[in-house]
Amino acid sequence: ECAEYASVVRCHEPQAGMADEAPPNIVKVDSNEDGVEQQVDEMLQAVNRDHSWPTACVMFVGLSMCIMVDILQYSMPLAFLPSVLEDRGHAPMEIATAIGVYYWTGFAGGLVITCYQIYRLFVETPVDNDGEVRLGTIRQQIRYLMCGLALGTVTLFGQALHPHVQMHTACRFVQGMAGAFIFFYSFLVSVSLFTGKQQTAAMTAASMALNVAEVLGSTLGAWIFDTWGQRAVFWSLMVASVVNQAVLLCVMFMIRGSGKYTEEAEGSLAALTPEAAKEGCSRLVGVFRSRRMACSVILIVMAAAVKASVEEVLPFHADHRWGFGPLEIGHLFAVIAFAYIASAVAAGYIWERLQDSRVFFGAIWLAILGFATWGLFLTATFWKEKRVLLMWLVFYGVGLGLTHTPASLLLADAVEHERGRAKEAVNAIWNT
């Protein structure tokens, strides 16, 4: 029996007084009639992707919180930080750098991850494990998430102690880079850890966490700033980050192996010979020829472009042109957030029924999102009627939810259909 699984199974004969103990990093799998326990290194055992719904919900919360906490680090100061820095006499370009450096380093981090994952397609031996993901790999990815959050916690501590423009710029520089890794592993684990309806629910939750944190974070940040001052914003974010790490620690121990064994050859390095380069090119072309990936990338890029044109400009227009205070600006974002939540839940609910119409569904709502943005800018520029503006904000939030959520779910579908390192490559391209 041991010979059958010679490359992946370790047989352990229990000794006196140690029958219930297992060496570290080893997962007990089964016990035969002779009482010989078969133990498999967790790096070679496939992860169990079937969970009870209560367990799955805890995992949803832990993974979605990673994205939410990371985005809140950006969005919560957005409603007050430009005005505070302007009142202190800082130049507009200096303020824009302190605010926007997060996205620049986030893009740089995403580009590094993407290039590395593509490089691995060329130099690592491909193995088909029937889509199985190792238990040890998932746990390691969760550890990476915890490290990224811990790094963010340190920067938030610095911003709380010394809230000045140089500190904000330096800390947001680090937060953006760490955020690229948090995004990559949050979405990847959300796909790898679930199947079927639970996977749809996990990706819907991740998508909602991303967008709601961006728009509702300003409301929350404005309220905390108006009540307790700007230092309290960074202290509260630091507490949220620590809580998130504790939830992830629980998730890591909740994950179990399935008892199936995977090939160990995946991940072994090969010399970059002409043959290996040719094989790598073939794998890379296969990734780019994926229609699922292409459609999800197009949807997310265009939705992000429209989203940035509204949400990055709205606070400045509301502050300078309309004379809105931080709380009033936060209310505008809250309208978008609630409309987004309702539409994202609806998209996740009907996703399984759409089948072959999924891409068409996302494309139609992308067009509607563009129309809503056009109406929103016309109202803000020429009409300036608040009730009409709120109506367009609701329309915009619904369009965003029914565009961004299908893009995330198409990504999950694309990653699910890839094998080996191509999974990471597809996820990295989409995130970047």
Secondary structure by P-SEA (a helix, b strand, c coil): ccccccccbbbbcccccccccccccccccccccccbbbbbccccccccccccaaaaaaaaaaaaaaaaaaaaacccccccaaaaaaaacccaaaaaaaccaaaaaaaaaaaaaaaaaaaaaccbbbbbccccccaaaaaaaaaaaaaaaaaaaaaaaaaaacccaaaaaaaaaaaaaaaaaaaaaaaaaaaaaccaaaaaaaaaaaaaaaaaaacaaaaaaaaaaacccaaaaaaaaaaaaaaaaaaaaaaaaacccccbbbbccccccccccaaaaaaaaaaaaaaaacaaaaaaaaaaaaaaaaaaacccaaaaaacccccccaaaaaaaaaaaaaaaaaaaaaaaaaccccccaaaaaaaaaaaaaaaaaaaaaaaacccccaaaaaaaaaaaaaaaaacaaaaaaaaaaaaaacccaaaaaaaaaaac
